[in-house]
Amino acid sequence: MSRERKWWSRQPADHTLVKETEPLEVRGVLPRRAKIYLPPGYDSTRPRAYPVLIALDGQTMPQWRLAESLDELVGAGQIEPVVIVAVPASPARIEEYGTAGTLDYAERGRLARAFQDLISGLVLPTVRERFHVAQEPARTGIFGASMGGLCAFDSAWRRPQVFGLAGIFSGALWWRADNSSVAAQQASRIAHQQVREATGKPALRLWFQAGTRDETADRDGNGVIDAIQDTRELMAELEDKGYANGRDLAYHEIEGGEHHESTWAGALPEFLRWALPPAPSLGRTGPARETNPTTR
């Protein structure tokens, strides 16, 4: 199918538009339709392609107020306009959102590699065929919450040739290979191990969020809930690999923040401002003018 020009009215919309793909499927995971959030003023003829973000648990994006945040942030010129692809979870979410190279202690995550193949091998190419979005990893990102945050991190870490940035909201960074003791739980956290044992430093920018009421679990009894400790300690592992806090890494801790869409909706604008600073050449962005209406 040709790029999306045939789909649009003559004037770009002054608000976020939502479109839907046909069912997308790769071997090993259930088919699903992705929703495409096109920013206010989306214009397929503008010289600079739009950055693109994958949103995991895409069916929850109305609860995240994604469209409203895009309207507000793009309208105020606080972010570069972005195309966001919301990919819904399936009933096999915990199998798809695990780590692609290592099963957890309960042997979960069996579909993680196939799910990441779906995103990088089918969803992104489909979106790039139809919409005016960037090809380069530095302008391609992925974000999610809880298990979706783990999946976002794992996808970017394993596929830096696809993704250059990730947003990890209340990430399930406790995901571990050994549950036999507190010491084993701590030592076998899979994301931490991946970073610690890596021989290289993928070109990534990583944004983390945790809330002080994400959970109550404190496996080592140090007075810091696991959600916060796991996040801070993964960031420390990344810093040991040469990632710079403030340049490559960012952390947003929310006092009273819960493990819930309402907290993540509140944090989303902060992530988008960090991920998508306005392009200097674009300035304040509003609805673009139609340059050749007869072609649409």
C-alpha positions as CSV (number, residue, x, y, z in Angstrom):
1,M,0.0,0.0,0.0
2,S,1.3,3.5,-0.8
3,R,2.0,6.0,1.9
4,E,-1.0,7.4,3.8
5,R,-1.8,10.3,1.5
6,K,-5.0,8.7,0.1
7,W,-6.4,8.5,3.6
8,W,-6.5,12.2,4.5
9,S,-8.7,15.2,4.0
10,R,-7.2,18.2,2.5
11,Q,-6.2,20.1,5.7
12,P,-4.1,18.4,8.3
13,A,-6.0,18.0,11.6
14,D,-5.4,20.3,14.5
15,H,-5.6,17.4,17.0
16,T,-4.3,13.8,17.3
17,L,-5.8,11.3,14.9
18,V,-6.0,7.6,15.6
19,K,-5.9,5.0,12.8
20,E,-5.7,1.2,12.9
21,T,-3.7,-1.3,11.0
22,E,-4.9,-4.6,9.6
23,P,-4.1,-7.6,11.8
24,L,-0.4,-8.1,12.0
25,E,1.1,-11.5,12.7
26,V,4.4,-13.4,12.8
27,R,4.9,-17.0,13.6
28,G,4.6,-17.8,17.3
29,V,2.4,-14.9,18.5
30,L,-1.2,-14.0,18.1
31,P,-2.2,-11.5,15.5
32,R,-3.2,-8.0,16.6
33,R,-4.1,-4.6,15.2
34,A,-1.9,-1.6,16.1
35,K,-3.4,1.8,16.6
36,I,-1.4,4.7,15.0
37,Y,-1.5,8.1,16.8
38,L,-0.8,10.8,14.4
39,P,0.2,14.1,16.0
40,P,-1.6,17.5,15.4
41,G,-0.6,18.9,12.1
42,Y,0.7,15.6,10.7
43,D,1.9,16.3,7.2
44,S,3.4,13.6,5.0
45,T,5.2,16.2,2.9
46,R,7.2,17.9,5.6
47,P,11.0,17.6,4.9
48,R,11.9,16.0,8.2
49,A,10.4,12.6,8.9
50,Y,8.6,12.2,12.2
51,P,10.2,10.2,15.1
52,V,8.3,7.1,15.9
53,L,7.6,5.4,19.3
54,I,6.2,2.0,20.0
55,A,3.7,2.0,23.0
56,L,3.4,-1.4,24.6
57,D,0.1,-2.4,26.3
58,G,-1.4,-0.2,23.6
59,Q,-4.9,-1.0,24.6
60,T,-4.3,1.1,27.7
61,M,-3.3,4.3,26.0
62,P,-6.7,6.0,26.5
63,Q,-6.1,5.5,30.3
64,W,-2.6,7.0,29.8
65,R,-4.3,10.1,28.1
66,L,-1.9,9.7,25.2
67,A,-3.9,11.6,22.6
68,E,-4.6,14.4,25.1
69,S,-0.9,14.6,26.0
70,L,0.1,14.8,22.3
71,D,-2.4,17.6,21.7
72,E,-1.1,19.6,24.6
73,L,2.6,19.1,24.2
74,V,2.7,19.5,20.4
75,G,0.3,22.4,20.5
76,A,2.6,24.2,23.1
77,G,5.7,23.4,21.1
78,Q,7.2,21.4,24.0
79,I,8.0,18.3,21.9
80,E,8.8,17.4,18.4
81,P,5.6,15.9,16.8
82,V,5.8,12.2,16.9
83,V,3.9,9.2,15.5
84,I,3.1,6.7,18.3
85,V,2.2,3.1,17.5
86,A,0.1,1.5,20.2
87,V,0.5,-2.3,20.1
88,P,-1.9,-4.2,22.3
89,A,-1.0,-7.0,24.6
90,S,-2.4,-10.5,24.0
91,P,-3.6,-13.0,26.6
92,A,0.0,-14.4,26.6
93,R,1.4,-11.0,27.8
94,I,3.8,-12.4,30.4
95,E,5.2,-14.9,27.9
96,E,5.6,-12.1,25.3
97,Y,7.0,-9.4,27.6
98,G,9.7,-11.4,29.2
99,T,13.4,-11.2,28.3
100,A,14.2,-12.6,24.8
101,G,17.3,-14.5,25.7
102,T,16.6,-15.9,29.2
103,L,13.5,-17.4,30.7
104,D,12.7,-16.5,34.3
105,Y,12.8,-18.9,37.2
106,A,9.3,-20.1,36.3
107,E,10.3,-20.6,32.7
108,R,8.2,-17.7,31.5
109,G,9.1,-15.5,28.6
110,R,8.9,-18.2,25.9
111,L,7.4,-15.8,23.3
112,A,9.5,-12.8,24.0
113,R,11.8,-13.3,21.0
114,A,8.8,-13.8,18.6
115,F,7.1,-10.7,20.0
116,Q,10.2,-8.6,19.5
117,D,10.3,-10.0,16.0
118,L,6.7,-8.8,15.5
119,I,7.6,-5.3,16.6
120,S,10.9,-4.8,14.7
121,G,10.2,-7.1,11.7
122,L,6.6,-6.3,10.9
123,V,5.0,-3.4,12.9
124,L,7.7,-0.9,12.3
125,P,8.1,-1.7,8.6
126,T,4.4,-1.5,8.1
127,V,4.2,1.9,9.8
128,R,7.2,3.1,7.8
129,E,5.6,2.1,4.5
130,R,2.4,4.0,5.2
131,F,3.6,7.0,7.2
132,H,6.3,9.6,7.1
133,V,8.4,8.4,10.0
134,A,12.1,8.1,10.6
135,Q,14.2,5.1,9.8
136,E,17.2,5.8,12.1
137,P,17.4,4.2,15.6
138,A,18.1,7.5,17.3
139,R,14.6,8.6,16.4
140,T,12.9,5.3,17.0
141,G,11.9,4.4,20.6
142,I,9.8,2.0,22.7
143,F,8.0,2.5,26.0
144,G,5.9,0.5,28.4
145,A,5.0,-0.1,32.0
146,S,5.5,-2.9,34.5
147,M,6.2,-6.0,32.3
148,G,5.9,-3.7,29.3
149,G,8.7,-1.6,30.9
150,L,10.9,-4.7,31.1
151,C,10.0,-5.6,27.5
152,A,10.9,-2.0,26.4
153,F,14.3,-2.2,28.0
154,D,15.0,-5.7,26.7
155,S,13.9,-4.8,23.2
156,A,16.1,-1.7,23.1
157,W,19.1,-3.4,24.7
158,R,19.0,-6.4,22.4
159,R,18.2,-4.5,19.2
160,P,20.0,-1.1,19.3
161,Q,20.1,-1.3,15.5
162,V,16.3,-0.8,15.7
163,F,15.8,1.4,18.9
164,G,17.8,4.3,20.2
165,L,15.7,5.1,23.2
166,A,13.3,3.5,25.7
167,G,11.0,4.5,28.4
168,I,10.7,2.2,31.4
169,F,7.7,3.0,33.6
170,S,7.6,1.1,36.9
171,G,9.5,-1.6,35.1
172,A,9.3,-5.2,36.2
173,L,13.1,-5.3,36.7
174,W,12.8,-7.9,39.4
175,W,12.5,-10.5,36.6
176,R,14.9,-13.1,37.7
177,A,16.3,-16.5,36.9
178,D,16.7,-17.9,40.4
179,N,14.0,-17.6,43.1
180,S,15.6,-19.9,45.7
181,S,16.8,-17.3,48.2
182,V,16.9,-13.5,48.7
183,A,20.6,-13.5,47.6
184,A,19.7,-15.5,44.5
185,Q,16.8,-13.3,43.7
186,Q,19.1,-10.2,43.9
187,A,21.9,-11.7,42.0
188,S,19.9,-13.3,39.2
189,R,17.9,-10.3,38.0
190,I,18.1,-10.8,34.3
191,A,18.2,-7.2,33.1
192,H,21.0,-6.4,35.5
193,Q,22.9,-9.5,34.5
194,Q,22.6,-8.6,30.8
195,V,24.1,-5.2,31.4
196,R,26.8,-6.4,33.8
197,E,27.9,-9.2,31.4
198,A,27.8,-7.1,28.2
199,T,31.0,-6.5,26.4
200,G,29.8,-3.5,24.5
201,K,27.8,-0.3,25.2
202,P,24.7,0.0,22.9
203,A,24.0,3.5,21.7
204,L,20.9,4.1,23.8
205,R,19.1,6.7,25.8
206,L,17.0,5.3,28.7
207,W,14.4,7.0,30.8
208,F,13.2,5.3,34.0
209,Q,10.3,6.0,36.3
210,A,9.2,4.5,39.6
211,G,6.7,5.4,42.3
212,T,7.1,5.2,46.0
213,R,3.8,3.3,46.2
214,D,4.5,1.0,43.2
215,E,4.5,-1.9,45.7
216,T,5.3,-2.8,49.3
217,A,7.8,-5.7,48.6
218,D,11.3,-5.2,50.1
219,R,13.0,-8.5,49.6
220,D,16.3,-7.6,51.3
221,G,14.7,-5.5,54.1
222,N,16.7,-2.4,53.5
223,G,13.8,-0.1,53.7
224,V,13.6,0.6,49.9
225,I,10.8,-1.1,47.9
226,D,12.0,-3.4,45.2
227,A,10.6,-1.3,42.4
228,I,12.8,1.6,43.3
229,Q,15.8,-0.5,44.3
230,D,15.7,-2.5,41.1
231,T,15.5,0.6,39.0
232,R,18.3,2.5,40.8
233,E,20.6,-0.6,40.7
234,L,20.0,-1.2,37.0
235,M,20.9,2.4,36.4
236,A,24.1,1.9,38.5
237,E,25.0,-1.0,36.3
238,L,24.5,1.1,33.2
239,E,26.6,3.9,34.6
240,D,29.4,1.3,35.2
241,K,29.2,0.6,31.5
242,G,29.8,4.2,30.7
243,Y,26.3,5.6,30.4
244,A,26.0,9.1,31.8
245,N,23.2,10.1,34.1
246,G,21.6,13.2,32.7
247,R,22.8,12.6,29.2
248,D,22.1,8.9,28.4
249,L,20.0,8.1,31.5
250,A,17.1,9.8,33.3
251,Y,15.2,8.9,36.4
252,H,11.8,10.2,37.5
253,E,10.7,9.1,41.0
254,I,7.2,10.0,41.9
255,E,6.3,10.5,45.6
256,G,3.0,8.6,46.1
257,G,3.2,7.2,42.6
258,E,1.3,3.9,42.2
259,H,1.5,0.9,39.9
260,H,-1.4,2.2,37.9
261,E,-2.2,3.9,34.6
262,S,-3.1,7.1,36.4
263,T,0.5,7.5,37.6
264,W,1.9,6.6,34.2
265,A,-0.4,9.1,32.5
266,G,1.0,11.8,34.8
267,A,4.5,10.8,34.0
268,L,4.0,10.4,30.3
269,P,4.5,14.2,29.4
270,E,7.8,14.1,31.3
271,F,9.0,11.2,29.3
272,L,7.9,12.7,26.0
273,R,9.6,16.0,26.8
274,W,12.8,14.1,27.5
275,A,12.6,11.8,24.5
276,L,11.5,14.4,21.9
277,P,12.8,17.9,22.5
278,P,11.6,20.3,19.8
279,A,13.8,20.3,16.7
280,P,15.5,23.7,16.5
281,S,14.5,24.1,12.8
282,L,10.8,23.4,13.5
283,G,10.1,25.7,16.5
284,R,6.5,25.9,17.6
285,T,4.5,23.4,15.6
286,G,0.8,23.8,14.7
287,P,-1.3,22.4,11.9
288,A,0.8,22.4,8.7
289,R,-0.5,23.9,5.4
290,E,-1.5,21.5,2.6
291,T,1.0,21.8,-0.2
292,N,-0.6,19.7,-2.9
293,P,-4.1,18.7,-2.0
294,T,-4.8,17.1,-5.3
295,T,-2.5,14.2,-4.4
296,R,-4.5,13.1,-1.4
